[in-house]
Amino acid sequence: MTLLITTFAPWKAHQTTNSSDDLVASLYELRLLPTQTRLVRNLPVHFQLAPSQVIAAVYQHRPTTVICCGMAETRSRLNLERYAHGPGERFETPLNLSQLAAGLKWTTISHNAGNFVCNALYYELLRHIQKHDLGIQSLFLHVPLLNNYNRQPLIQDCVSVLSRLQTNKPLALLP
């Protein structure tokens, strides 16, 4: 499995970092990422630039799986996003999220990737993968703010999700 993981840069004045990038940086520093992982870190929080940079990275790295990570300040758990919503349509990840989240205390399945750049990126990526029949699995992972209390359990859950991805069976793609 070749894995592409993306993260966002901070975008609000009070933010010095983005928890999506902090989590992935911790995984990298602790050498907990699968060996065939490519990173695209600190994407701009921009409705057009973020999707175009991720799609370009898909063609550059040819991954079998893409995980886009974004910060969710108001959430307390890792959220595996099932859907991305766009103009009059939605796309669903082909991954079996129930398998990925089974038994994990700090991870939940979400059906709403939000109304901001995270959803826009996920929507454009899933739409592009389906339109061009790329056969790539994709997931959006929302990461809460990290602190001393949740950092280690969130790292452990993320490692479990990554491990399970290697054996996950895709669902049928939706039309």
C-alpha positions in Angstrom: 0.0 0.0 0.0 1.3 3.4 -0.9 -0.2 6.1 1.3 -0.5 9.8 0.7 -1.3 11.9 3.8 -2.1 15.6 3.7 -2.4 18.2 6.4 -3.4 21.9 6.5 -1.5 25.0 7.6 -2.9 27.2 10.4 -5.5 29.8 9.1 -6.7 31.8 12.0 -4.7 34.5 13.8 -4.8 32.7 17.2 -3.4 29.5 15.8 0.3 28.8 15.9 -0.1 25.3 14.4 -2.8 23.1 12.9 -3.6 19.9 14.9 -3.8 17.9 11.7 -0.2 18.7 10.9 0.8 18.3 14.6 -0.6 14.8 14.7 1.1 13.7 11.4 4.3 15.3 12.5 4.2 13.3 15.8 3.6 10.1 13.8 6.5 10.9 11.5 8.9 11.7 14.4 7.9 8.6 16.3 8.4 6.5 13.1 4.8 5.3 13.3 3.9 5.9 9.6 3.8 3.0 7.2 7.0 2.8 5.1 5.4 3.7 1.8 3.9 7.0 3.1 4.3 10.3 1.3 3.4 13.5 3.0 2.0 16.8 1.7 2.0 19.0 4.7 0.7 22.5 5.4 -1.8 22.8 2.5 -3.2 26.3 2.2 -6.6 26.8 3.6 -8.0 27.7 0.3 -11.0 26.3 -1.6 -9.2 25.9 -4.9 -5.5 25.6 -4.0 -5.9 22.8 -1.5 -7.8 20.4 -3.9 -5.6 21.2 -6.8 -2.4 20.5 -4.8 -3.7 17.2 -3.5 -4.9 16.0 -6.9 -1.4 17.0 -8.3 0.2 14.9 -5.5 -2.1 12.0 -6.4 -0.6 12.0 -9.9 2.9 12.5 -8.7 3.0 9.8 -6.0 0.4 7.3 -7.4 -0.9 6.2 -4.0 -3.4 3.4 -3.3 -4.9 5.4 -0.4 -5.2 9.1 0.3 -5.9 10.4 3.8 -6.6 14.1 4.1 -6.3 15.5 7.6 -7.9 18.7 8.9 -8.3 20.4 12.2 -11.7 20.5 13.9 -11.4 22.8 16.9 -14.8 22.0 18.3 -14.5 18.2 18.2 -13.0 16.0 20.8 -12.3 12.8 18.9 -10.7 11.8 15.6 -13.5 11.8 13.0 -13.5 9.5 10.1 -15.6 11.4 7.5 -18.1 9.2 5.5 -19.4 11.9 3.1 -18.3 15.0 1.2 -21.1 17.3 0.1 -21.1 19.4 -3.0 -23.5 21.3 -5.2 -26.6 18.9 -5.3 -24.6 15.7 -4.7 -22.5 13.9 -2.2 -19.7 11.4 -2.4 -19.0 8.6 0.0 -15.6 7.1 0.9 -15.2 3.6 -0.4 -13.6 2.5 2.9 -15.4 0.5 5.5 -15.3 3.0 8.3 -17.0 0.7 10.9 -14.0 -1.6 10.5 -11.5 1.3 10.8 -13.2 2.7 14.0 -14.1 -0.6 15.7 -13.1 -0.6 19.4 -11.3 2.8 19.2 -12.2 5.0 22.2 -10.9 8.3 20.6 -12.3 7.7 17.1 -15.8 8.2 15.7 -17.5 8.1 12.3 -18.8 11.5 11.1 -21.3 12.1 8.3 -20.5 15.8 8.0 -17.1 17.0 6.8 -18.2 20.6 7.5 -18.9 23.6 5.3 -15.4 24.8 4.9 -12.2 23.9 3.0 -12.0 20.4 4.6 -15.3 19.4 2.9 -14.3 21.2 -0.3 -11.1 19.3 -0.5 -12.7 15.9 0.3 -15.5 16.5 -2.2 -13.1 17.5 -5.1 -10.8 14.6 -4.3 -13.6 12.0 -4.2 -15.2 13.4 -7.3 -12.0 13.4 -9.2 -11.2 9.8 -8.2 -14.6 8.6 -9.3 -14.7 10.7 -12.5 -11.4 9.4 -13.6 -11.9 5.9 -12.3 -8.5 6.0 -10.4 -9.3 3.2 -8.1 -7.9 5.0 -5.1 -9.3 4.8 -1.6 -9.7 8.1 0.2 -10.6 9.2 3.7 -10.9 12.6 5.4 -9.7 12.6 9.0 -10.7 15.5 11.3 -8.3 16.0 14.2 -9.3 17.8 17.4 -7.0 20.2 19.1 -4.2 18.3 20.7 -3.2 18.6 24.4 -1.4 16.7 27.0 -4.5 14.7 27.9 -5.5 13.5 24.4 -2.3 13.5 22.3 -1.1 9.9 23.1 -4.6 8.2 22.8 -5.2 10.1 19.5 -1.8 9.0 18.2 -2.6 5.4 19.2 -6.0 5.5 17.5 -4.5 7.0 14.3 -1.9 4.3 14.2 -4.7 1.7 14.6 -6.6 3.3 11.7 -3.5 3.3 9.5 -2.8 -0.4 10.3 -6.4 -1.4 9.6 -6.2 0.5 6.2 -3.7 -2.1 5.0 -6.4 -4.8 5.3 -9.6 -2.8 4.8 -11.9 -3.9 2.0 -13.5 -1.1 0.0 -17.2 -0.7 -0.3 -18.8 -0.5 -3.7 -18.3 3.1 -5.1 -21.5 5.1 -5.2 -22.6 6.5 -8.6 
